[in-house]
Amino acid sequence: MKLIANWFLNALALFIVSKIVSGIELRGFGAALVAVLVIGLVNALVKPILLILTLPITILTLGLFTFVLNALMLLLASNLVNGFRVDGFWTALVASILLSIVSTILHAFVG
């Protein structure tokens, strides 16, 4: 039940971010649910490999390079999901930061 609640809250966060950031197109809440599922899979399968490969840069930037990786994961997910589009890297970077913030706030309210 907690997994479904987290999935729903993250989809809601993505839906909110799509209304705030002009370069993100989302065709409804159903597309947000699918996009969040794909983002989760991409983060679970691809991101750990990229974190290991980019560890020196991540250390040199004191962890700030992870923002770049998050943006790349968001762009990858937008290429895999119909109904979810991110215009470019800078849009993805801003959206990934806002997505983290909005998701944290929503999860704090729920519990």
C-alpha positions as CSV (number, residue, x, y, z in Angstrom):
1,M,0.0,0.0,0.0
2,K,2.9,2.4,0.8
3,L,4.4,1.7,-2.6
4,I,1.2,2.7,-4.4
5,A,0.9,5.8,-2.2
6,N,4.5,6.8,-3.1
7,W,3.8,6.2,-6.8
8,F,0.7,8.3,-6.7
9,L,2.5,11.2,-4.8
10,N,5.4,11.2,-7.2
11,A,3.0,11.3,-10.1
12,L,1.2,14.2,-8.5
13,A,4.6,15.9,-8.0
14,L,5.4,15.4,-11.7
15,F,2.0,16.7,-12.7
16,I,2.5,19.8,-10.6
17,V,6.0,20.4,-12.0
18,S,4.6,20.1,-15.5
19,K,2.3,23.0,-14.7
20,I,5.1,25.1,-13.4
21,V,7.9,24.5,-15.9
22,S,6.9,25.6,-19.4
23,G,9.1,23.1,-21.3
24,I,7.4,20.0,-19.9
25,E,4.3,18.5,-21.6
26,L,2.2,15.9,-19.8
27,R,-1.0,14.6,-21.3
28,G,-2.8,14.1,-18.1
29,F,-2.5,12.3,-14.8
30,G,-2.4,8.8,-16.4
31,A,0.7,9.8,-18.4
32,A,2.2,11.1,-15.1
33,L,1.6,7.7,-13.5
34,V,3.4,5.9,-16.4
35,A,6.2,8.5,-16.6
36,V,6.9,8.1,-12.8
37,L,7.0,4.3,-13.2
38,V,9.5,4.6,-16.1
39,I,11.5,7.2,-14.2
40,G,11.7,4.8,-11.2
41,L,12.8,2.0,-13.5
42,V,15.4,4.2,-15.2
43,N,16.7,5.4,-11.8
44,A,16.9,1.8,-10.6
45,L,18.6,0.3,-13.6
46,V,20.6,3.0,-15.4
47,K,21.5,5.6,-12.8
48,P,23.6,3.3,-10.6
49,I,25.8,2.5,-13.5
50,L,26.2,6.2,-14.5
51,L,26.9,7.1,-10.8
52,I,29.8,4.7,-10.8
53,L,31.1,5.8,-14.1
54,T,30.9,9.5,-13.2
55,L,32.2,9.1,-9.6
56,P,35.3,11.2,-10.1
57,I,33.3,14.1,-11.5
58,T,30.7,13.7,-8.8
59,I,33.4,13.9,-6.1
60,L,35.1,16.9,-7.8
61,T,31.8,18.8,-7.9
62,L,30.9,17.8,-4.3
63,G,27.9,15.8,-5.5
64,L,26.4,18.5,-7.7
65,F,26.9,16.4,-10.8
66,T,24.1,14.2,-9.6
67,F,21.7,17.0,-10.6
68,V,23.0,16.5,-14.2
69,L,22.4,12.8,-13.9
70,N,18.9,13.3,-12.6
71,A,18.2,15.6,-15.6
72,L,19.5,13.0,-18.0
73,M,17.3,10.3,-16.4
74,L,14.3,12.6,-16.8
75,L,15.2,13.2,-20.5
76,L,15.6,9.4,-21.0
77,A,12.2,8.8,-19.5
78,S,10.6,11.4,-21.6
79,N,11.9,9.6,-24.7
80,L,10.4,6.4,-23.6
81,V,6.9,7.5,-22.5
82,N,4.2,8.7,-24.9
83,G,2.4,11.7,-23.5
84,F,5.5,13.0,-21.6
85,R,7.9,15.4,-23.2
86,V,10.8,17.5,-21.9
87,D,12.1,20.1,-24.3
88,G,15.8,20.0,-23.5
89,F,18.5,19.6,-21.0
90,W,18.1,22.9,-19.1
91,T,14.4,22.3,-18.8
92,A,15.1,18.8,-17.5
93,L,17.6,20.2,-15.0
94,V,15.1,22.7,-13.6
95,A,12.3,20.2,-13.6
96,S,14.4,17.5,-11.8
97,I,15.3,20.0,-9.1
98,L,11.6,21.1,-8.7
99,L,10.4,17.5,-8.9
100,S,12.6,16.6,-5.9
101,I,11.4,19.6,-3.9
102,V,7.7,19.1,-4.7
103,S,7.9,15.4,-4.0
104,T,9.6,16.0,-0.7
105,I,6.9,18.5,0.3
106,L,4.1,16.1,-0.7
107,H,5.6,13.2,1.2
108,A,6.1,15.4,4.2
109,F,2.4,16.3,4.2
110,V,1.3,12.8,3.9
111,G,3.4,11.3,6.4
